């Protein structure tokens, strides 16, 4: 929230929710958060962010869910419904094509119609059509030459006329509005956070006959509709302040934190830890505990990103990894700590930083050398990734890489934990690390969940909501705009990659990745068998997909099963595969369960820009089922004929 004096439950960040792949859980977060907002006198949630992760250097990627529009669209719907059922108007943002912070007030994002429809509008469409969101926040940027907040095609033609949006549009704060009459005629309802173009200027436009009063009536009625819809005038949805940070809400926050860590490597099978094997454990790294010398405001930059999307959490509620690890390790085992490097909030001249880092590195290496096990807790913070700026590079800040390399050289019996809100370039040291856990900013219980994963109380089940290439250089050229502001240069940020965003691009280019989209290891082993595809005869071009999922290990666990569609022959070029269904499935040890996924008719459709409509072509499609975008376990072909009848086929 924007008020640092208001302390509430820090449930999670969107990127951590994306890593859970659990829409139902996010719906429960939505309900709990709505109750706290209402108890604190609020009725509007300025979020969440539905912008697609286009490039890993985007400063607000931690506020986004994923690079994949389908995953975003499924996560947002239960959240919107839950919030509005409890009296909170939800305002997905930033509408639309808002994917970097550089020149965010003065940039023209040039995107083709197909990419706009298939990639960048999908989450917003789901929030409105399926979730019935009552507010949308329009963005700072231009879209194809027109400011987003005076873009009639977006705000009226698509949002209202196509999708049936009945709520109100508000501008992003302070610098998203650029006109009075054009914005009103486009369908922009509320200027935030103070009136510059509306207010007396809007009144003058009406009195001077520059704007019909009926336009104002419409804009006002749309806002009132949203307010009446959530019961603002009926005294509904009243909650006591005692519900803020309630135990039930803390348990929901813990569940998000437990489901979001992603186990990337477990080569030496160190995890889960057999704590009886160790007499001494070293916890090393800047993210292991709160940074030193944090102030009354910047304390909240620890273990989350920066900017207006941060949560001013209760400092005493944030469980650090170090404190949580000590809590689960038996008392007779010595747990030592060393920072290893200066933290990102420390500002000093170059020479002083070098001297301090040399001292801290020496202490960390000495501790590692005399410990049976090392747990490195590294990563980013709100000092490194934030609203208002993009990252200069994707590598770990400061001397963290040198610390990892020195410690792993000293003691290879080590676990590296990378806490961050976005992709981090790890190629300098990843080969030396046998055990790697990526933990997105997952709320106030992040430390407790990390400790539980380490000792096996929780079986990791998070999956990557974005691709993990070897380098930022593997992303499409031009997918991050580093030119001058548009008003100065008249150069646009051209989305030349079109629909090929994230894994769609990497598949098209056959790029080698460190870890693919949807990837994540478990302490369990899962076996996929017996794929069956049954046409849903009552709905054209729809299928019910069933298969068996067996846990062949002695450890119960959850697997996020993923279904992708491949259209091998189409009039227009299509991605190698696209996510179209998924489910988080819990399976007991040495047990088997049947999984059922449904493919609706729109799963096979793509947007045809010349025909200006979504079309489903006849022909054969492949249904691909697996544990990640590049670990396909089962395949089956289906046929859609000219009458849109469906058939199961044998693959050749």
N, C-alpha and C positions, 0 to 999 in steps of 0.2 A: 504494500500500500504506500501512499504518498505521505502519510502522516507518521513521523517517527515516534510520536508519543503514544500511538495506539499499538499495543502488543497483542498478537493473536497467534494461533497455531500456525507454525511453518510446516505446511503439509508436504510440499514438494516444489519442484519446478517443472515446467512442461516437458523439458527434455528427459527428465527422469520418468515422468508418466509415459512418454513415448517408449522408453526402455522396458516398461512393464508389459506393454501390449495387452492391457487389461481395461477395456472400456467400462466394464461394470464397476471396477474399483474407482475409476475416475468419476463415475456417477455418484458414488458414496462420498468421495472428496467434495464434489459439488454441493451435495446436500449439507454436509457438515460445515463447509465454508459459508454457505448461505445463512445458516443459523447464526454463525458468529458475526457475519456482516449485519444481519438484522438486529442482533443484540446490541451492536455498536451504533445503531441508528442509520445504517446505510441501506440503499435500495438499488444501487447500480454497480455492477462489476465492469470495470474498464478493461476487459480482456475475456478470454486469453488470446494470445497471438496465434494466428493460423497461417502465418507466412511460411512457405516451404524453405527448407535449408538448401539454398542454391550453391553456396560456396562456403568452405569451412572457416574462413576468416571473418565472417559476419559477426559483428559484435553482440547481436541479440540472438544468436543461434540457441543459446541456453534457454531463451524464452519460447522457442519453437518446439514442436513435437518431433518432426521427422523431415526427411527428404522426400517421403512418399505421400502423395495426396490421399490415397485410399486409407492408409493408417491414420492420418490426421482426421479424415472425415468420420471414421468410426469412433475415434476417441472423443470427439467434441460433442456428439449428439446426446449421450446420457448425461454429460456434465451440464449442458444447456437446460435440458429438461428438469434435472434435479434442482438447479439453482432457481429457475423460474417458478417451480412448484412450491418453493419456500420463500417467495417474495422478492427475489433479486432479479432485476433485468440484466441480461447478459449481453455484453458488447464485444463480440469477436473483432479482432483488429489484425493488421492495418490494411484496409481494403483499398488497393490490392497491388500485387507485384512490388512488395516492399521487402527487399532481401539484403540490404546492406546499409550501414550507417554513414559511410563517406558521402558527403554532399547530400545528405538526406533531405535537406530543405530546398535544394536546388539541383534536381537531377531529373532527366527524362528517361524513363524506362520503356524501351521500344520492344514490344513483344508481339509475336504473331497470334492470330486468333485461335489456332489449334492449341498452342502451348497455354494460352490464357485459359481456355476451357478445360483442357485435360489435366493441367498441372496446378495452376495458381488459383483458380476459382473453386476447385472441388471441395475444399474444406469449408469455405464460406457457404457454398450451396447446401451442403449437408446441414450446417448449423441452422440455416433458414428453413429449408424444405422439410427436413426430418426433425430438427430440434425446435423449430419455431422461435428462433432467437428474435428478440424484440428490439435490439439495438445493433448497429454496425458502426465502427469507427473508421472514417475514411483517412487515407494516409497523406503524408507530406508530399510525396513524389508526384510527378506527372506520369500519366500512362498514355503512351502513344501521342505525346504532344499536348495533352489536356490535363490540367491539375486534377488529382483524384477527387477532391472535394467540390469540383464544379463539373464533373464528368457525367453528363446526363445519361450517356449510354450505360455506364456502370450503375449509377445510383437509381435510375428510374427504369430504363429499358430492360436491363438484366435483373437487377435486384428486386424490383417491384413487379414489373409486367411479366417477366418470365418465371420468377421464383415465388411470387406471391407474398413478398415481405410486407408486413403490416405495421412494423414498428417505426423507429426514428433513427436517422443518421446523425452522428455528431462528429465534429472535426477532431483530429489530433490536436494537441495543445499548442496554442500560441501562433504557430506559423504554417498551419495547413490551409488556412483560408486566404484567398487572394482576390475576392470580389464579393459584391453584394447581390446584384440582380442575377448574374449567371449562376451563382451558387444556389440561390433560392429556386430558380427555374430548373436546375439540375436535380433538385430533391434533397438538398442538404438542410437538415432541420435545426441543429443546435450548434452554435459556435462555441468552442472551448478555448481557454477557460475564462476568457474575458471578451467583451464585445469590441471588435475593431471594425468589422464590416457589417455586422448585424446591429441590433440595438437601434440607435437613433438614425443610422444610415438606412436601415431597412424600413423604418417608419417614413423617412424622407422619400424613399423610392416609391412608396405607395401614395403618399400625399401629392407627389409631383407627377403621378400617373406613369411612372416608369415600371411599375409592377402592380398587377391586379391584386386586390385585397383577397380574392379567392385563393390565391397561391398561399398567402399567409394562413388562411383558415385551414387549408389542407395540411401544411407543415405542422401547425399546432395540433390538429386533430390526430395526426399520426403519433405525436408524442403522448397525447392524452390517452390514446388507445393502449399504448404500452403500460402506462401508469395504472390505468383501470384493470388491465389484464392480470397484473400481479397483486391486485388488492391494495394499492397504496391509499385509496380513499375509504377503505372499509375497515381499517384497523386490523387487518389479518396479519398473520405471520409475525407475531410478537414473541420474542424469546428473552429470558433473563440474562443478565451479564454473566451469571455463573456458568453459562454454557460455553463461554469463551475459554479455550484451552481445556475443555472438559476431558476427562480420562478417555471417554469413548472416541473423541477426536484425536487424541494422542495415539490411540491404538490404530486408527486409520492411517495416520502419518507413519507409524511404524511399519504397517503393512506395505505402504508404497516403498519405503526404504528397504524393506526385505526383498521386494520383487524387482527392484531396478538394477542392482549390481550385475555386471556382465563379466563372466569369467572368460577371458580371452585365451589364456594359456595355463595348462596344468601339467606340463611335460614330465616333471619329476614326481607327480602325484603327491606333492606335499599336502595339498588340500584334499579333504578337510584335515586339520591338524590333529595329530595324536599328541596331545600336550604332555603325556607321560614320557615322551622321548626327550624332552628338553629340560635343562636346568636353568638356562638363561636365554632371554629373548631381548633383542634390541629393536626398539621402535625409533625409526629415524625419518626425518623429513619435515618440511615446512607446514604441511597440512595436517600433521598429527595432532596439533592442539592450536587454540586460538593464537593469532599473531600477537606479538608483544606491542605495547604502546598503541593499541587501537582506541579511538575516541568514542564519544557518545553516539556518533552517527556511523562512522566507518567500521564499527564492530560488525555490522551486518553484511560486510563484504566478504566475510569469512564463510566459505563453503556455500556460496551462491554468487551469481553474477551481479553486476552493478547497474544502476539506473533506476527508473521509476518502477520497474517490475520486481524489484527486490522486496523481501518481507522483513519488516522490522521486528524480528523475532525476539522472544524473551531470551536474553543471554544465558540465563541459568537453565533454560530448557534445551539448549544446544549441547548434545552429547558428542564430545570430540572422539575421534578414533582412539587416541591414546587412553583416555579415561575409560572407554568401553572395553578396550583390549585388557587393561588391567583388571577390569571387573569380571572377566570370564576366565582369566588365567589363574590357576591355583596359587594360593599365597606363597607356597614354598618355592615357586619358580620366580627368579629374579627378572623383572622387566625394567630394562634401562631405557633412557631416552636421550637423543641428541638431535638438535635442529638440523645440523649438516650444512645449511645455507641460510643466508638472510632471507626474510620474507619480502613479498612484493611491496609492502607498505613502507619499508625502510628506505629512506632517502638520505644519501650521503655522497660525498665526492668519490670519484673512481678509486682513488688510492685507499681511502678509508674502507670502501666496500671490499676491495681486494684483500686487504689485511684481515677484515672480519670473516670473510668467506674462507680464507686459508685456515684461520683458527678453527672455525666451525667444522670444516671438512676433516681436519686432523682429528678432532674429537670424535666425529662420527666413524671414521675408519678405525680408530682405536677401539671404540665400543663394539663395532662389528667383528673385529678380530678376536675378541674374547667372548663372543656370544654364540650359542648353538644355532640360533635362528635369527634372521633379520627380517623385519617388516618395514619396508620403505613406503612412506605415505607422502606422495608427491602431488603435483597438479597445479591447477589454476585457481583463481579467486576473482572477486569483483574488481580487484585492482588490475586484472589482466584482460578480462572480457566484460564489456559493459555497453549499455545504451550510449549513444553519442559518439562512439568511435569503433572502428574495426581493428582487429588485431594486425600488427605489422608482419607477423610470421606465426607459424603454427607450432613452433617448438616450445618446450618448457621454458619458463622465464628464468632469468638469472643464471646461477651456476648449478641448477638442478641436474642437468645431464652429466656434468662432471662428477657430481655426488653419486649418482646412480652407478656410473662406470667404476668409480673408485671403490665403492662398497661391494659391488658384485665381483670385482677382481679380488677383493679381500676375503669375501665369504659368499660363495655361490649358493649356499643354502638360504635362499632369500625369496621373499614375496614382494612384488612391486604393485602398489595400489596407486592408480592414477585417478584423482578426483578432479573432474572438470565438467564444463557444460557444453563442450564441443570436441571435435576432432583435435588430437594432439599428435604432431609428427614425432614418432618414437623410433624411427629407423636407426638412429645413432646407437641405440642400446638394446633394442628389443630382442636381438638374437642371443644376447648374454643372459636374458631373463627367462628362466624356465617357468615362472609362475607370474601371471599378470592378471590383475583385476581392475576393470574400468568401472568407476562408480560415478554416475552423474550426480549433480547436486540434488540430493533426495530428501531434503527437509531436516527438521530438528533431530530426528532419530537416526541420522546417517551413520554416526559412529557406532551406535548399538547394533545396527544391522550389519555393518562391516564385521564387527567382532563375532556376531552370530554366524555369519558365512564362514569366517576363518575356522571356527571350531566345529562346524558342522551342525549347529542347531538349526540353521537355515540352509537349504539346498539352493544354490544360485540358479535363477531361471530367467534373468533378464536377457533381452536380445537387442542387438544394435538397431537403433532407429535410423541410422545413416551408414553409408559405406565407409570403410576404413582403408583408403589406398596407402601406398608406400610413401607418397609425397603429395603435397598440394599441387605440384606441377602437373599431376595427372588429370586435374580438372580441366574442362574446356577453356581454351584461350578466350579471353573476353568475358568469362563468367563472373569476374570481379572487376568492376569499373574503377580505374585509378586515374582517370583524366580530370580535367578541370570542371568546375560547376557549369551547368548548362547555359545559364544566362550570360556567362562570359565566353564560353567556347562554342556553344551551339552543337556540341558533340553529345550524342546520346549513349546511354548504357544499353547496348543492343543485346537482346537475349538470343544470340545467333544459334545456340545449341537447341533451341526449340523445345520439343517435348523430352529431349534426352538429358534429363536431370538425374543426378545421383547414380544409382545402379543401372538405370536405363542407358546412361552414357557409357559407363564402364563395360557393360555387356556388349554394347554396340562396337566399342573399340577393342574388345577382348583384352582389357587391361588386367594385369596381375595386381591383386590386392593383398594387403596383409590379412584383412578380415572382411567378408562380404556383408552386405545389408542383411539383417535378420539373424546374424550369427551370435551364438552364445553357448558356452559349454555348461554342463551340469555334472553333479556327482553321480547321477544316474546314467544308465545307457538305455537308449530307446530304439526300438525296431519297428519300422513301418511295413505293413504287409496288407495284402488282400484289398486292393483298390477296386471299388465298384462305383459306377456312375449311372444314375437312374434319371431319365428325363422326367421333369415335372410337367406332366401332360396338361395340367390346368393352367399353366403359365407358359406362353411361347418362349422359346430360346432360354429355358431355365433348366437347371439340373440340381439334383441332390447327390452330393459326393460323400461316399462312406469308405472308411478304411480302418484297419486295426492298428492300434498303437500299444506296443508291449514294452514294459519296463523289465529289462532282463537283469537288472542289478538288484542288490540287497538294500538299496536306499530308495525310499519313496521320493518322488519328485514331480515337478511340473514341466511340461514341454510346450512351447509355443509352436504349433503346427501352422504351416503357411502354404497357401494355394496360389499358384501363379497361372496365368493364361498366356499361351503362345499362339499367335496367329501367323502361320508360316507363309500364307499367300493373301495379300490384301491389295486393294487398289492404291492405297497410300502406304508409305513405309511405316512400320510399327515396331515398337521395342521388342527385343528378344523375349522378354517376359515382363509381366506386370502383376503386382500383387492384387488379388481380387477377393481373398477371404483368409481368415486366420482364426485361431482359437487357442486359448491357454487351457491345457488339459492336464489334470492331476492324475497320476497313476501310482498306485501302491507298489511296493517292492514285489518283484516276481509276479506281476499281474498284467492283464491285458484289458483294454477297453476299446469300444467302437467309437470312432469319431465321425461326426456328421457335419458337413459344411454345405451351405446352400449358395448356388450361383444364380443370381437373378439375371434377367435378360439384359440389363445394362452392363453386366460384366464383360460382355463380348463387343460392346460398342466402342466406337471412336468418333471423334468430331471431324466432320468433313467440312473444311472451310469454304469450299466453293458451293457446296449444297447448303451450307449454313445450318447443319443439323447433325445430330448424333445418328449414326447408322450402324446396323449390324449386318455384315455381309454374310452371304451363304458360303458354305464350305467347311473344311475340316479345321478344328482347333485342337491344341494339345492342352490337357489339364496336367499341371505339374505340382506335385505335393512334396514338401520337404521341410527341413529344419532351418534352412536359410535360402537366400536367393541363388546360392551356388552349391547347395547340397540337396539336390533333388533326389528323393528316394523312390518315388512312384510316378509313372506317367500313364496317361490314357488319352486316346483321341476321341473326340465327339464330332458329330456332323450336324450342321444346321442347314436345312434345305430351303428351297425357294419359298415354301409356305411357312418358314420359321419353325418347322417341326424339328425335333431333336432326336438324335440317335447316338447310342454308344457304339464305338468302333474299336476294332482291334488295331493296334499300332502295327505298321508294316515292319 
